[in-house]
């Protein structure tokens, strides 16, 4: 393998591993946080989370990616011009960051009014501060990534997330036990998130000092340069991270109108807040379910780009189709498995079974989001930057109007179905677009019947397993935790066995999936041994 390709794949692995750790932490910490603050406290936190999520994704995967491409190109063409370009990008992002800060901080009352809860305004003001970190984190990360050094980005992101999670949980625990209100606790929790961002900035600054990277050359920059560079960085940087913003945009829709629609439908304000908090329990479950798809997408983009630019269409077809199959298999398995064991899982994680039916509907989002995130990565690798963004915005609009129509009739279930419908629209349009580049019909015809059979087998096994525990009349959180965890193991095994027996993956494909070939041989050896007996 050429050195450039090896360096590219090494960098992709580092960033993918960092993204995997961050996604796990982002999903997992919400469980103890909800246990500390309850459903209403969780509602307060989740209402403003999309604003932070936008800043975080832009600084982590949006602007740094497009900056890294500019840096790599400038280094190859004219290294002397690189510093001037970085300074121009920094000025543009300072304008963006300060503008967003001012909008969120001084517009907090208006935003809280749009959300239907004026008490959220002080919490929203705290969320404004991460936008001030945006230019520093984006430019530094992009500059390092463009030179092929992914370690600073990965270390800073993981450090930021660890500090953020620890600060949120510690601050929330002491504020709740100190008798502070849930809104004050929410404000304190988000202060913890800002602390995490500052920690990430400190880590990046240490790498900058160590390597001597300098983006502040204080050269005069023309308005034309600012507009030219700004157009590329802001528009394409935002488009690149749209797959990462997918679930955040859907959460933003729920923040803007779900609580208001519940109140308008006749629920008391405190009841509506608690109900919104119950609905938000679905977010960590969906996030955990899509971790694999997100990691595959990050690893797939550079590989697809390399194969596409080199004209290796046959290799590219195989790689994309294998990844598509894996996203289908993982997404469907996680979605159907969670639907089956949603009640004990809900009790295990969140203390009670409230909203289990709604969460079962939301579980379908795992499959759809997995497909969208994976195929968006493919399209971005093919240079189709704007396509996923366009379809995700369309799906977000469908989600918004879906809430308006369905929530007054069906309550939380209506919001869940609106989420599924919006994601389905995005998924269908992205698959139709991909048909212009690859033949995906054969994969669907081959995979879907086999996966449905595996999902049906898993459902039968899990329902039998749940029936046994019901007869034993086991109650309590610990008992439900045992049911949920053993259900994951038993259901997952049944799903895998049927999938392997029906040859979902070819031998060539199986060799590229970690541990799949070993598992396949183990299951078939076990079958032969039973046959001999």
N, C-alpha and C positions, 0 to 999 in steps of 0.2 A: 504493500500500500504506500503511495507517495506520502511524503512528510506532511504536505498541506492537508490531505484527506485524513491522515491519522490525527493531526492536531485538531481538525474540525470535529471528528467523532469524539475525541477525548473531551473537548469543550462541551459538546452536546451531552455527554454522559454526566459531566460535573453539574451542569445546569439542570438536567433532568432529575438527578438525585436531590439537589437542593429544592427543586419544585415539589418533589414527592414529600420530602420532610415538612415543607411549609404547608402543603395541603392537608397532611395528616394532622399537624398541630392546629391548623385553622378550624378543622372540623371537630377535633376531639375536645378542645378546651371549652367549647360552648356547652358541653354536658355538665361539667362541674359548675360552670358559671350560672346556668339555668337553675341548678340545684341550690345555689347560694341565694339568688335574687328572686326566684319564682317566675311564674308566667308573665306577670305584669312587668317585672324588672327586665325580663328577656325581651318583651315587647319594646320597651324604651331603648334598649341596646340595639335591637335589630332594625328599628325604625330609621336610625341614622347610619347604620352600617353601610348601605350602598354608597353614601358620599365618601366615606373612608375607602371603601373598596375601589372606587374609581381612581382615587389618588394613588393607591397602592399598586394597582395593575399598570397604570401609566408609567410609574417609576420603576416597576420591576420588569415588565415585558413589552411595553409599548414603545416608548421613546428610546430606551437603550438599544433595542433591536435595530431600529432604523438608523440610529446614530452609529452603531457598530458597522453597518454596511457602508455608510458615508466615510467613516474612518478607514476601513479596509481599502476602499476605492482610492481615496486621497493618498494613502500611504504608497499604493502601487504606482500612482500617476505622478504625484508631486508632493513629497513629504513636507516641503517648506511651506506649502499652503495649508497644511493640516491645522496648525495652531490657530490661524485666522478663522478657519471654518468652525472649529470647536468653540471659539469665543463668540462667533455669530450665533451658533446654536444655543449657547448658554444664555445670551441676551434674550433670544426668542423665548426660551423656556422660563426665564425670569419674568418676562411679561405675562406669559401664560399662568405661571404659578401665583404671581401676585394678584392677577385679575381674578382667578378662581378663589384665592384667599379672601379678597375683598367682597366678592359676591356671596360666599358662604357665611363669612363672619358678620357682615353688616346686613345681609339678607336673611339671617337666621329666623327672625320673626315672621317674615313672609313665607319661608320654607316650612316652618312649623305650622303656619296657617294653612298651607296647601295640604299638609299631612293631617289637619284637623285637630291638632293638639298643641296649643300655644306654649304649654309647659316644656316642650322639647327645645325651645329656642336656646337656652344656655348650653344644653348638651351639643347642639348643632354647632355652636360657636367654637367648641373645642376641636371639632372635626376639621375646622378651617386650617389649622396650623400645619398638618402634614403637606398641604399644597406648597408651603414655603420651602420645604425640603426637596421638592420635585426637581428643580433645575440642577442642584448639586448631585443628587443620587443618579439622575438620568444621564447626565453628561459624563460623569466619572465611570459609571458602569458601562456605558456605551463605548467610551474610549478604550477601556481595558478589553472589552469583548472584541472590538474591532482589531486590536493587536493580537488577538488569539489567547489572551489571558482571562480565563473564565473564573479563576479562583476568587478574586476580590468580590465579584458580583455574588457568587454562591455563598461565601462566608458572611458577607454583609447582610444578605437576605435571611439566612438562617439565624444569625445573631439577632437581627431585628425582630424576627418572629418569636424566638425564645424569650427575649426580654419583654416583648409586648404581652405574650400570653401570661408570663409570670406576674407582671405588673398588674394586669387586668384582674387576675384571680385574687392576688394578695390585697390590692386596694379595695376591691368589692367586698371581700370577706370582712375586713376591718370596718368599713363604712356601714355595712348591714348590721354587724354586731355592735357598732357604736350608736345605733339608733337613728342614723341619717335616713332621709327619705329616699325612695327608689330613684327619683330624678337626680338627686345629689349623688347617689351611688353610680348612676349612669354617667354622669359628668366625670366622676372620679375614674371610672373604668376607662373612659376614652382618653383621659389624661395619661393613663398607663400605655395606651396605644401610641400616643405622641412620644412618650419616653422610649418606646421601642424604635420608632423612626429615628430619633436622635442617636440612639445606640448604633443603628445601621450606618448613619452618617459618620460617626466617629470612627468606625471600622474602616470605611472607605477612605477617610482622610488620612489614616495611618498608612494605607497602601499607597496613596498619592504621594505622601512625603517620602516613603521608602523608595519609590520608583522614579521620583522626580517629574511626574506628569504635571504639566502646566497648561491650563486652558485660559488663563487670565493674562494675555499678552498686551492688553490695553491698546490695541490698534483701532484706528478709526474705521467704523463700519457704516456703509451707506444704507439708506432706506431700501434701495433696490435689493441689496444683499440680504437684508433682514426679511424682506417679503419673499424672496426666492427660496432661501433656506427654510424659512418658517412654513411655507406651503408644503414642502417635502416632509419636514419633521413632524409637524402637527397633524396634517391630514393622514399621511401614511403611517405615522406612529400610532395614531388612534385606531386606524383600520386594522393594523396588525394585531392589536390586543383585544379585538372584539370577541373572539372566542373565549378569552379569559373574562370578558365582561358579561357573557351570556346570562349566567345565573344572577349576577349582580343587577343587571338591568331589569330582570323579572322581579327581583326583590324590591327594586326602586319603585316599580309600578304598585306593588302591594303596600309599600310605605306611603305612597301618595294617595291611594284611594280605598284600600281594604278596610281600615279602621273607620273611615268616614262613612263608607257604605253600610257597615254593620250598625253604626249609630243611627243612620237614616232608616235602617230597616227595623228599628224598634228596640235594639239592645241598649241597656244603660251604658254610660261611658266606661265605668270600671269593668263591667262585664266584657265590653268590646275589646278593651286593652288586653284582658286576660285571654280572650279568644284569639286575638292576633298573636299573642305569645305562644299559644298552643300551635297555631299554624306554622309559626317560625321554627318549631321543633324539626320540621322537615328539612331545613337547610343543611344542618350538619350531616344528616343521613344522605342527602343527595350529593353533598360534597365528597363524603367518603366513597360513595358508589362510583363517582366519576374520576377518582384519583388516578386509576390505571389509564383511562382514556387521555387525561391531561398529560401524563408522563409520556405516553406513546406519541402524542401530538408534538410535544417539544422535541423528542428525539427524531421524529419523522421529517420535520421541516428541512433541516440541513441535508439529510440523506436524499430526499425527493429533489431538492434544488440541485444537488450535485449530479444525480442521475439524469435529470431533465436537461441540464446545460451540456452534459456530455453525450446526449442523444441515446442513452441506454434505455430505450423504451420497453424492451422485453423485461429487463431486470426491474424497471420501475413498476410495470404492471403487476409483477409477482409480489413485489414488496408492498404495494398499496393494497392489493387484494387480500394478502395475508393479514395486514393490519386491520383492514375493514372487518374481516372475519372475527379477529380477536375482539374488536370493540363490540361487535354484535353479541358474541358469546359471553363476554364479561358483563356487558350492560344488561342483557336479558336475564342472565343468571342472578345478578345482584338485585334487579328490579323484582322479578318473580319471587325470589327467595325472601326478600324483605316484606313483600305483600303477605306472604304466608305466615311469617312470624312477627308481624308488626305489633300486635298487642303485647306479647311478653317483652319485646324489644323496647317498646314505649315505656312500660313499667320499669324495666331494668335501668334505662337511661334517665327518665324524667319523673320517676316516682309513682305515676298513675297512668291509666289507660286513656286519658282524655284525648279526643281527636284521632283515635287509631284508624277509623274509617277514612278520614281525610288524608292522613299520612300514607295509607295504602294506595290511594289515588296518586299522591305525589310521587310514590315510588316509581311509577311509570316514567317519570322525568329522568330517572337514571339512565334508562336505555336510550331515550331520545337525545339527551345531552351528551352521552358517550359518543354516539354516532356523529353529532354535530361537531363536537370538539375535534374528533379524529379527522373527519373529512375537511374541516376548515384548515387544519394543518396541512393536508394534502394540497388544497387549492392555493394556500399561501406559498407552499414550496414550488408550485407551478407558476408563481408570479401573479396569481389572481387575488391581489391584496384586498380589493374593494368588495369582491363578491360576497364573502361571508358577512362583512359588515352590513351590506345592503339587506341581506335576508334576515339577519338577526334584528335589525331595526324593524323590519316588517313583522317579524314574530312578536316583538315587544309591543307593537301597536295592537296586534291581535289579542295579546294578553290583557292590555289596558281595557279595550272595549269588551273583551270577554268578562272581565271583572264587573264592568258596569251592567252587563246584561244578566249574568249568572248569580252574582253575590246576593242581590235583593231577593232572589227566588230560592237559592239553595244554601246561602250562608257560606261557611268556610269550604264546603264541598264545591261550591260554585267557583271559588278562587282556585282550588286545586285543579278542577277541570279546565279552567281558563289557562293555567300554566301548561297543562298537557297539550291543549289545543295550539297554543302559541309555539311551543317547541316542535310539535308535529309539522306545522307550516314551515318552519325553518329547515327541519330535517328533509322534507320532501323536496323543497327547492334546491337545497345543496346537493342532494343525490341526483336530481335532474341535471344540474350543472355539471356534475362529475361525469355524467354519461357522455359529454362532449369529448372527454379525454380518455376514458377507460370503459371497458365493457363490464358493467357491474351486475347486469341481469343474470349472468351465469352464476355469479357468487350468491345472489339472492335465491335463485331457484335451487341451488345445491344446499345452501346453509339453512334457510328458514324452516323447511320441514323437519330437518334434523334437530334444530334448536328448539322448536316447538315440542317435539317428542321428548327431548331432555328436560325441558321446563315442566311438561306434564308429569313426567316421572318424579321429578323433584317435588312437585305439588302433592302428589299422592303420598309420597313418603313422609313429607312434613305434616300433612293433615292427619295421617295415622299416628305420627309421633305426638302431635298436640292432643289427639283424642286420648292417648294413653295417660298423659299428664292430667287431663281433665278428669278422668276417672279416679285418679289418685287424689283429686281435690287439693292440689298444692297451691297455696296462696302466698302472698308476700313478695317483696322485691327480690330477695335472694333466690327464691324458687323460680321466679320468672326469668331471672338472669341465667339460671341453669338451663331452663327450657330454651331460651334464645340462643345461648352459646352452643349447646349441643345440637340445636336445630341447624345452625350455620354449618357445623361440621358434617352432620348426616345429610342434610339437603345438598350441600356442595358436593359431597362424595357421589350421591346418586346422580346429580347433574353431570359430573365428569365422566362417570362410568358409561352412561348412555351416550354421551357425546363421543367418547372414544370408540365404543362399540359400533357406532354408526359412521365412523370414519369422517368426521367433520373436516379434519385437516389431513392433507396429503402427507406422505413421508417427508418430502422436501420442506413443506411448511412447518411440520412438527419439529424439524431440526433447528428452526429459528426461534422457537418458543421455549424459554427457559423451563427445564424440568418436565416438559410435556412428554418427550420421548421416553424418559425414564418411567414416568407414571403410566404411560401407555403399555410399556413392557411389563410393569409390575401387575397391572390389572389383568392382562392377557395370560400371564404366567399363573396367576391365581385362578383364573377360569379353567386353564388346562388341568391344574392340580385337582380341582373339584370334579372335573370330567373323569379323571382316572379313578377317583374313588367311587 
